Amino acid sequence: MVAERTNANGSRKFKRLLDEENWDGLVELYKNALRLKRRTPDELELLLQLGEIVWKKIGDLTGAERYFRRVRLADPKRLEMLQFYKCFFESEGNWKKYYSTLSTLRGVVVDDERMPLAAEMARVAREELKSPEKAIDVWKSVLKSDSGSEQARAALLELYLEAGKWNALLEHYKDEIARRGNPRLDEDRAEVVDLHLKMVDIYRDRLKLDVMVIQTYNAILQVDPDNEDAIDALTERFEKARRWN
């Protein structure tokens, strides 16, 4: 009976403090409860609740970190704790730990939240860590799970161009051509021809591979036999090389 009355009094006090939005009072209430629940299964939940009040209601990230740190040691993949550290490391400008926290979060959150986290990871890698390679790896991992992601493909294209990764860019264009299969509509053929022409630019201007330039122009003629740009370019090259046959 005494224990029931104590629990009832505690519940009424909690409700009163909550109704009054007396966050400092709630913190003291949770601290007292935490002293009684040390080394028990309830300790982790109390630490989370206490940390969230100090973080979200009082706005003291440094104070809240003391409690979330203990949660982190006990359960490194706890969602609420990771969400806190996402804000904490961002506020400190600690981009390495922020990036690492985002990476862990991607494996914990539901599917709908993974793409925004991937986009944020790529942004941090590119803008804050100055590592386009890390950003490329992020978008590649997105494509592994969602091969049709236009956002990932567009981001990779931009990163390859920015970093001058010509061989990777060629593979990207080849993949785009393969995705379109055997184009029948004029607009689809035009897209494939345009991708081949971009490959020509790389082979000719960046990699200086004349053989591949000729092969790529020939590939254009397989898609569009009357393509004047390809015919003129091949004619000019064959004349210079005196390849009369």
N, C-alpha and C positions, 0 to 999 in steps of 0.2 A: 504493500500500500504506500509506504514512504517513497519507494522508487517511482511509482506511478504518479504520485503528487509532484515529485521533482521533475519528471519528464513533462508533465502538464504545465507546470510553472515555466519551464524552459521554452516550451512551444508558444505559450502566450507572450513571453518576453520577446521571442524571435519575431512573432507576428507584429507586435507593437513597434519594435525597432524598424521592421521592414515598412510598415505603413507610414511611419514618421520619416522614412528615408534617412535614418540615423546610421550612416555607414560606419562611422567610428565606433559606435556602440555595437554594431554587428560584428566588426572585426574583433573586439574584445570578447564577445560571446563565442565566436569561433575559436579564438585562441584558447579560451578556457576549456572548450570541448576537445580541442586538439591535445591538450595536456592529459586528458583522461583517456584518449584513444590512441596514444603512442604505441607503435608496434602492433597495431591491430589492422584488420582489413579496411576499417572505416577511415584510417588515417589519410589514405590517398585521396578519398573523396572530400574530406575536410580541407586538405591542402589546396585542392582545386577550387573549391568554393571560396575559400579565404583569398586565394590568389586572384580570382576573378573579381571579387569585391574591391580589393585594393587597386586592381588594374582598371576595371571598367567604371567603377562608381567613384573612387577617390582620385583616379588618374595618376597614380604613383607607380610607374613602370619599374623603377629601381626597387621599391618596397615589395612589389608583387613578385619580382624575380626570386626573392629569398624563398618563397613558397613553391614556385614552379620549378626551381632548381632541384628540390627534393623529389618532386614528381618525376622530373627528367631522369634522375638516378634510378628510380624504381620502375619506370615504364617509359623507355625512350621513344616509343611511337604513340604515346597518348595524344589524341587529336587536339584536345583543348590546350594542352601544354605547347604543342607545336604551333598552334595558332597564336599563342601568346608570344613565343620566341620570334615568330615572323615579324610581329610589330616591334618587339624589343630590339632585335638586331637592326631592323630598318631605321629605328629612331637613333641608334648609335652610329649608323653608317658603317656597320661591320658587315661589308658585303659578302665576304667569304662565308661567314657563318649564316648570314641571311640566305645565301644561295644553297648552302647545305641543308638548311631547314626546309626550304621550298622543295628540294629534292626528296626529302623524307616524307613531306606532306603529300606529294604526288602518289605515293604508294599507299596512303591511308584514306584519302578523301574518295568520295563517290565519283563515278565516271564524268559527270557533267562539270565537275570542278577541276579535272586534270588538265584540260586544254588551257584555261586561263592561267593556271600555275606554270605550265610549260612556257607559255608566252612571256610570263614575268621572269622565269629563269633565263630565257634567251635574252631578254632585255638587259637583265643585270649582268649576264656574262659579256654581252657586247658593249654596254655603255659604262658599267661600273668596274668590272674586272678586266676590261679591254682584251677580252679573249673571244674573238669570233669563232675559234675552233670549238670552244665549249657550247656556244650558241648553235653551231652546226650540229653538234652531237645531240643537243636537245631536240631539234627539229627532226633529225634522223630517227630518233627514238619514237617520236610521234608518228612518223610514217610507217614504222614497223607495226604499230597497233592499229593505224588507220591509213591505209595506203591511198585512200581517196581524198585526204585532207588538202584542200586547196590552199589553206592558210600556211601549212607547213611547206608546201611546194613553192609558194611565192616567197616565203621567208628564206628558204634555202637558195633560191635563185638570186635574191638580193645579196645574201652573204657571200656566195661564190664570186659574184661580180666584184663586190667590195674588196674581198681578200685576194682577188686574182688567182683563184684556184681553177685554172683552165681545164685540167683533166677532169676534175669533179663536175665542172660546168658542162663539159661534153657528155659525160654520163647522164647528167640531168636532162639534157636535150634528147639524148637517145631514148631515155625512159619515157619522156613526153611523147616522142614519135611512136614508140611501141604501144603506149596506151591508146593511141588513136587507131591502131590497126590498119586496115586497108581502106583509106578514105574514099568515099563515093561522091559525096556532095562537094561542089566547087569550094565552098567556104572551108570545109575540112581539109581539102587538098591544099588550099592557100595557107592554112596554119602549118601543115607539115612542111611545105616548101619554105616558109619563113623560118622554121626551126632549123632546117638544113642550111639555110643561108647564114644563120647565126653561127653554126658549126664551121662553115667555110671561113668566116671572119677569124675565128680562133685558130684554125689550122694554118691560115695564110699569114695573119698578122702577129699572132702570139707564139705559135709553136713552129712556124716556118716548115710545115710538112706539106710539100707540093703534091706528093702522092695522095695524101688524104684529101686534099682540096679537090683533085680530079675525081676521086672515088665519091666524094659527097655531091659534086655536080652531077655525076652519073646517077646517083640515088635520086636526085631531084627529077631527072628525066624519066625515071621509072614511075614516078608519081604523076608527073606532068610532062609528057613527051614533047609538047610544043613550047616549053618554057624558054623564052628568048634569052633571058639573062644567063641561063646555064649553057645554052647552045653557043652564045657569043663568047662566054668565058672559056669554054672548052676549045672552041675554034682558035682563039687567040693563043692559048697555051700550046696547042698542038702545032700551030704555025711556027711559034718561037722555037719549039723543040724539034722542028722539021720532021714531025711524025706524020708523013703524008698518008699512010694507010688509014 
